[in-house]
Amino acid sequence: MILAGEASGDLHGAGVVRALRELSPGIEVFGMGGDQMRAEGMDVLVDIRKMAFMGFVEVVRNLRTVFAAERVLGAAMEERRPEAVLLIDYPGFNLRFARRARKAGVAVFYYISPQVWAWHKSRIHTIRELVDRMHVIFPFEETLYREAGVPVTFVGHPLVERLEPLADRAAWLREQGFDPARPLLGLFPGSRTQEIERILPAMVQAARTLATGGACQVAIGRAAILAPGVIERHVPADAGIRIVDRGTHELMQCSTAALVTSGTATLEVGWYGTPFVVVYRTSPVTFAIGRRLVQVKHIGLVNIVAERTLVPELVQGDCTPERMVQEVGPMVFDTAVHARVHASLGVIRQRLGGPGASRRVAASILSGRGVA
């Protein structure tokens, strides 16, 4: 049984489902996920589209949906009696379910650690009590859990498995209708409707300013999970901004520079070495609570992984069109700035480990001992 609660979890979970079926043909996999896990053969009982909300206030507003999902999944676990449960990120939901699985005598594994190094460090004690083995994707997480007495394995980052450089950047740009000789600004507003609504309008305004007089081209990478129309209603028809479907990674590496909503996408863009600015805005209440709880200097994963500031972060009140223009503009038009940021991002590839994370997680689960 596998539980993922958002787009990135669906993607990483799909890799594990694929590896499980390769290592153990005929294995039955079911749980909570999305289209990508479904495509790999998982029986999706709760679709992540129903769970696509975030923030303290938003979760409270959607408690009925959360409880309904827990009932469906709990009943399925009791009826189908899985040999193991794999929880992928999504800690608020998944750690509650871990307690239920533990009471049912089901082995509990975790993949993509909750960000206990950033906030809610008390969760380490809960994890030690409920989880048989953590599979972590950053080297510093392995040290953290080992010191806390939690069985842990560093498996590498799953995004390494699917990030491949384009053979011909200019050819892809031409195929998409872009001019390879002109700068291209990529916008990556996230995979949740809430993120789109709070962040994309400012992105679009900044992009239109930078593109004045045809100075640069602009494109938006649409997350596969987003429903039709979510992006379009924030992009005026005369804005001259192209929306790219089924080519997000290509756009990441072909963009001269980018504006990227905080999340896994910042690691992806950083892995390609594309200079960018991290942006983020949430509800005032959620931000006020989070500011009191979060205990790290950065919110962007690239800066956290590098343990220093590689790219600027524009959060909440700083997440304005004017600040976006100020920070990303030099990356688009100043070759020296572009080269400096590009070079600094090289550390990301060094710290994410080699490919094979999904297979290592699958082998760990199938071993029955939690050791890959």
C-alpha positions as CSV (number, residue, x, y, z in Angstrom):
1,M,0.0,0.0,0.0
2,I,1.4,3.4,-1.0
3,L,0.2,6.8,0.1
4,A,1.2,10.0,-1.8
5,G,-0.6,13.3,-1.3
6,E,0.6,15.7,-4.0
7,A,2.0,15.9,-7.5
8,S,5.7,15.4,-6.6
9,G,4.7,12.4,-4.4
10,D,2.7,10.9,-7.3
11,L,5.8,11.3,-9.5
12,H,8.2,9.7,-7.0
13,G,5.7,7.0,-6.1
14,A,5.3,6.1,-9.8
15,G,9.0,5.2,-9.9
16,V,8.6,3.0,-6.8
17,V,5.6,1.2,-8.2
18,R,7.4,0.6,-11.5
19,A,10.4,-0.8,-9.6
20,L,8.3,-3.0,-7.4
21,R,6.6,-4.5,-10.4
22,E,9.9,-5.1,-12.1
23,L,11.4,-6.8,-9.0
24,S,8.2,-8.7,-8.0
25,P,6.0,-9.3,-11.1
26,G,2.3,-9.7,-10.1
27,I,2.7,-7.7,-6.9
28,E,-0.5,-5.8,-5.9
29,V,-0.2,-2.1,-5.2
30,F,-3.0,0.2,-4.0
31,G,-3.5,3.4,-2.1
32,M,-3.6,7.2,-2.7
33,G,-1.9,8.7,-5.7
34,G,-2.5,10.3,-9.1
35,D,-2.3,9.7,-12.8
36,Q,1.4,8.7,-12.8
37,M,1.0,6.0,-10.2
38,R,-2.1,4.8,-11.8
39,A,-0.3,4.5,-15.2
40,E,2.3,2.3,-13.5
41,G,-0.4,-0.1,-12.4
42,M,-1.4,1.1,-8.9
43,D,-5.0,0.8,-7.9
44,V,-5.7,4.4,-6.9
45,L,-8.5,4.5,-4.3
46,V,-8.1,8.2,-3.4
47,D,-7.0,10.6,-6.1
48,I,-4.5,13.3,-5.0
49,R,-6.6,15.9,-6.9
50,K,-8.9,15.8,-3.9
51,M,-6.0,16.5,-1.5
52,A,-4.4,19.4,-3.5
53,F,-4.5,22.0,-0.7
54,M,-1.9,23.3,1.7
55,G,-1.4,25.6,4.6
56,F,-2.9,25.6,8.1
57,V,-6.1,27.4,7.3
58,E,-6.7,25.5,4.0
59,V,-6.3,22.1,5.8
60,V,-8.9,23.1,8.4
61,R,-11.3,24.2,5.7
62,N,-10.9,20.8,4.0
63,L,-11.0,18.5,7.1
64,R,-14.1,16.7,5.8
65,T,-12.2,15.7,2.6
66,V,-9.2,14.6,4.7
67,F,-11.3,12.4,7.1
68,A,-13.1,10.9,4.2
69,A,-9.9,9.9,2.5
70,E,-8.6,8.4,5.8
71,R,-11.8,6.3,6.1
72,V,-11.5,4.9,2.6
73,L,-7.8,4.0,3.0
74,G,-8.2,2.6,6.5
75,A,-11.0,0.3,5.3
76,A,-9.0,-0.8,2.3
77,M,-6.0,-1.6,4.6
78,E,-8.2,-3.7,6.9
79,E,-9.8,-5.5,4.0
80,R,-6.8,-6.2,1.8
81,R,-4.1,-6.6,4.5
82,P,-1.0,-5.3,2.7
83,E,2.4,-6.7,3.7
84,A,3.8,-3.1,3.9
85,V,2.7,0.5,3.8
86,L,5.0,3.1,2.1
87,L,4.3,6.7,3.0
88,I,5.6,9.4,0.7
89,D,6.1,12.8,2.2
90,Y,2.7,14.5,3.1
91,P,3.5,14.1,6.9
92,G,0.3,15.5,8.5
93,F,-1.8,12.8,6.8
94,N,0.8,10.1,6.5
95,L,2.0,10.0,10.1
96,R,-1.6,9.7,11.4
97,F,-2.0,6.8,9.0
98,A,1.3,5.3,10.2
99,R,-0.2,5.0,13.7
100,R,-3.2,3.2,12.2
101,A,-1.0,0.8,10.2
102,R,1.2,0.1,13.2
103,K,-1.8,-0.9,15.2
104,A,-2.9,-3.2,12.4
105,G,0.5,-4.9,12.5
106,V,1.6,-3.7,9.0
107,A,5.2,-2.8,8.4
108,V,5.7,1.0,7.8
109,F,8.2,2.5,5.5
110,Y,8.7,6.2,4.7
111,Y,10.1,7.8,1.5
112,I,10.8,11.5,1.1
113,S,11.2,12.7,4.7
114,P,9.1,15.3,6.4
115,Q,11.1,18.5,6.7
116,V,11.9,17.9,10.4
117,W,15.1,19.8,9.9
118,A,13.1,22.9,9.1
119,W,10.2,22.7,11.6
120,H,8.2,20.3,13.8
121,K,11.3,18.5,15.0
122,S,9.1,16.6,17.5
123,R,8.1,14.5,14.6
124,I,11.4,12.6,14.8
125,H,10.1,11.0,18.0
126,T,6.9,10.0,16.3
127,I,8.8,8.6,13.3
128,R,11.1,6.6,15.6
129,E,8.0,5.1,17.2
130,L,6.0,4.3,14.1
131,V,8.3,3.9,11.1
132,D,10.4,0.7,10.4
133,R,12.8,2.5,8.1
134,M,13.2,6.0,6.6
135,H,14.4,6.3,3.0
136,V,15.9,9.8,2.7
137,I,16.9,11.8,-0.3
138,F,19.5,14.3,1.1
139,P,22.7,13.2,2.8
140,F,22.2,15.5,5.8
141,E,18.9,13.8,6.6
142,E,20.7,10.5,7.0
143,T,22.9,12.0,9.7
144,L,19.9,13.6,11.4
145,Y,17.9,10.4,11.7
146,R,20.8,8.2,12.6
147,E,21.7,10.5,15.5
148,A,18.0,10.3,16.6
149,G,18.0,6.5,16.6
150,V,15.8,6.1,13.6
151,P,16.7,3.3,11.1
152,V,17.6,5.2,7.9
153,T,19.0,4.8,4.4
154,F,20.1,7.5,2.0
155,V,18.8,6.4,-1.3
156,G,19.6,9.5,-3.4
157,H,17.2,11.9,-5.0
158,P,14.5,10.4,-7.3
159,L,14.5,13.4,-9.6
160,V,18.0,12.4,-10.8
161,E,16.4,9.4,-12.5
162,R,14.3,11.5,-14.9
163,L,16.4,14.6,-15.5
164,E,18.2,14.2,-18.7
165,P,19.9,17.0,-20.7
166,L,18.5,17.8,-24.2
167,A,20.7,16.7,-27.1
168,D,19.8,19.8,-29.0
169,R,18.4,22.9,-27.1
170,A,18.0,25.0,-30.3
171,A,16.0,22.3,-32.0
172,W,13.6,22.0,-29.1
173,L,13.1,25.7,-28.9
174,R,12.4,25.9,-32.7
175,E,9.9,23.0,-32.4
176,Q,8.0,25.0,-29.7
177,G,8.0,28.2,-31.7
178,F,10.7,30.0,-29.8
179,D,13.7,31.9,-31.3
180,P,16.9,30.2,-30.0
181,A,18.8,33.5,-30.4
182,R,16.5,35.5,-28.0
183,P,16.4,35.2,-24.2
184,L,13.7,33.0,-22.8
185,L,12.1,33.6,-19.3
186,G,10.5,30.5,-17.8
187,L,7.7,30.7,-15.3
188,F,7.0,27.7,-13.0
189,P,4.1,28.7,-10.7
190,G,3.6,25.3,-9.0
191,S,1.1,22.4,-9.0
192,R,-1.5,23.6,-6.6
193,T,-4.4,25.9,-7.5
194,Q,-3.8,28.0,-4.4
195,E,-0.2,28.6,-5.5
196,I,-1.3,29.6,-9.0
197,E,-3.8,32.1,-7.7
198,R,-1.5,33.7,-5.2
199,I,1.7,33.7,-7.3
200,L,1.1,33.5,-11.0
201,P,-0.5,37.0,-11.5
202,A,2.7,38.6,-10.1
203,M,4.9,36.4,-12.2
204,V,2.9,37.4,-15.3
205,Q,3.1,41.1,-14.5
206,A,6.9,40.8,-14.0
207,A,7.3,38.9,-17.2
208,R,5.4,41.4,-19.2
209,T,7.6,44.2,-17.9
210,L,10.8,42.3,-18.8
211,A,9.4,41.4,-22.3
212,T,8.6,45.0,-23.2
213,G,9.6,45.7,-26.7
214,G,10.3,42.0,-27.4
215,A,13.4,42.1,-25.1
216,C,12.7,38.4,-24.2
217,Q,10.3,35.6,-24.8
218,V,8.2,34.2,-22.0
219,A,6.7,30.7,-21.3
220,I,4.9,29.0,-18.5
221,G,5.5,25.3,-17.6
222,R,2.2,23.8,-16.7
223,A,2.2,21.0,-14.1
224,A,0.5,17.9,-15.4
225,I,-1.8,17.7,-12.3
226,L,-3.4,21.1,-13.0
227,A,-7.0,21.2,-14.3
228,P,-7.6,22.9,-17.6
229,G,-8.1,26.6,-17.4
230,V,-6.3,27.1,-14.0
231,I,-3.3,28.8,-15.8
232,E,-5.2,30.5,-18.6
233,R,-7.4,32.6,-16.4
234,H,-4.4,34.4,-15.1
235,V,-2.7,35.0,-18.5
236,P,-4.2,37.8,-20.6
237,A,-4.7,36.8,-24.2
238,D,-2.5,39.7,-25.4
239,A,0.3,38.9,-23.0
240,G,2.4,37.0,-25.6
241,I,3.1,34.3,-23.1
242,R,3.2,30.7,-24.3
243,I,1.9,27.8,-22.1
244,V,4.0,24.7,-22.4
245,D,2.4,21.3,-21.8
246,R,4.3,18.0,-21.5
247,G,7.6,19.8,-21.8
248,T,8.3,21.2,-18.3
249,H,11.7,19.8,-17.9
250,E,12.7,20.8,-21.4
251,L,11.5,24.4,-20.7
252,M,13.5,24.3,-17.4
253,Q,16.8,23.7,-19.2
254,C,16.1,25.8,-22.2
255,S,15.1,28.9,-20.3
256,T,17.7,31.6,-20.0
257,A,16.4,32.3,-16.4
258,A,13.3,31.5,-14.5
259,L,10.9,32.4,-11.7
260,V,10.1,29.3,-9.7
261,T,7.6,28.7,-6.9
262,S,9.3,27.1,-3.9
263,G,9.1,23.3,-3.9
264,T,10.7,20.4,-5.8
265,A,10.8,22.4,-9.0
266,T,13.6,24.6,-7.5
267,L,15.8,21.5,-7.3
268,E,14.9,20.5,-10.9
269,V,15.7,23.9,-12.3
270,G,18.9,24.0,-10.2
271,W,20.0,20.6,-11.4
272,Y,19.9,21.9,-15.0
273,G,21.9,24.9,-13.9
274,T,19.4,27.4,-15.1
275,P,19.6,30.7,-13.1
276,F,16.4,31.5,-11.2
277,V,14.6,33.2,-8.4
278,V,12.6,31.3,-5.8
279,V,9.2,32.9,-5.1
280,Y,6.5,32.1,-2.6
281,R,3.3,33.5,-1.1
282,T,0.7,32.0,1.1
283,S,-2.2,33.2,3.2
284,P,-1.3,35.8,5.8
285,V,-2.5,33.5,8.6
286,T,-0.5,30.5,7.3
287,F,2.6,32.7,6.8
288,A,2.3,34.1,10.4
289,I,2.1,30.6,11.9
290,G,4.8,29.2,9.7
291,R,7.2,32.0,10.5
292,R,7.0,31.1,14.1
293,L,7.6,27.4,13.5
294,V,10.1,27.2,10.7
295,Q,13.7,27.1,11.9
296,V,15.8,27.3,8.8
297,K,17.4,30.3,7.1
298,H,16.1,29.4,3.6
299,I,12.9,28.1,2.1
300,G,14.3,27.2,-1.4
301,L,15.5,23.6,-1.5
302,V,18.5,24.5,-3.7
303,N,19.8,26.9,-0.9
304,I,19.0,24.3,1.8
305,V,20.8,21.5,0.0
306,A,23.8,23.8,-0.8
307,E,23.8,25.2,2.8
308,R,24.3,28.6,1.4
309,T,22.5,31.2,-0.8
310,L,22.8,30.2,-4.4
311,V,19.7,32.0,-5.7
312,P,17.5,34.9,-4.3
313,E,14.2,34.1,-2.4
314,L,11.2,36.4,-2.6
315,V,8.7,35.4,0.1
316,Q,5.4,36.9,1.0
317,G,5.7,40.7,1.0
318,D,8.7,40.5,-1.2
319,C,6.9,38.4,-3.7
320,T,6.0,41.3,-5.9
321,P,6.3,42.0,-9.7
322,E,8.8,44.8,-9.0
323,R,11.1,42.6,-6.9
324,M,10.9,39.8,-9.4
325,V,12.0,42.1,-12.2
326,Q,14.8,43.4,-10.0
327,E,16.2,39.9,-9.2
328,V,15.6,37.9,-12.3
329,G,16.2,40.6,-14.9
330,P,20.0,40.5,-14.6
331,M,19.9,36.7,-14.9
332,V,18.1,37.1,-18.2
333,F,20.0,40.0,-19.8
334,D,23.4,40.2,-18.1
335,T,25.7,37.4,-19.3
336,A,28.1,37.8,-16.4
337,V,25.4,37.5,-13.8
338,H,23.9,34.5,-15.7
339,A,27.3,32.8,-15.8
340,R,28.0,33.3,-12.1
341,V,24.7,31.9,-11.0
342,H,24.9,29.0,-13.5
343,A,28.3,28.0,-12.1
344,S,27.2,28.2,-8.5
345,L,24.4,25.8,-9.1
346,G,26.8,23.0,-10.1
347,V,26.9,21.9,-6.4
348,I,23.3,20.6,-6.7
349,R,24.2,17.7,-8.9
350,Q,27.1,16.8,-6.6
351,R,24.8,16.5,-3.5
352,L,21.8,14.7,-4.9
353,G,23.5,11.3,-5.4
354,G,23.3,9.0,-8.4
355,P,20.3,7.5,-10.1
356,G,18.4,4.5,-8.7
357,A,16.5,5.8,-5.7
358,S,13.2,4.2,-6.7
359,R,14.8,0.8,-7.1
360,R,16.6,1.0,-3.8
361,V,13.4,1.9,-2.0
362,A,11.5,-1.0,-3.7
363,A,14.3,-3.5,-2.9
364,S,14.2,-2.3,0.7
365,I,10.5,-2.9,1.1
366,L,10.6,-6.3,-0.6
367,S,13.5,-7.4,1.6
368,G,11.2,-7.4,4.6
369,R,13.9,-5.9,6.8
370,G,14.0,-2.3,5.5
371,V,17.6,-2.6,4.3
372,A,18.3,-1.9,0.6
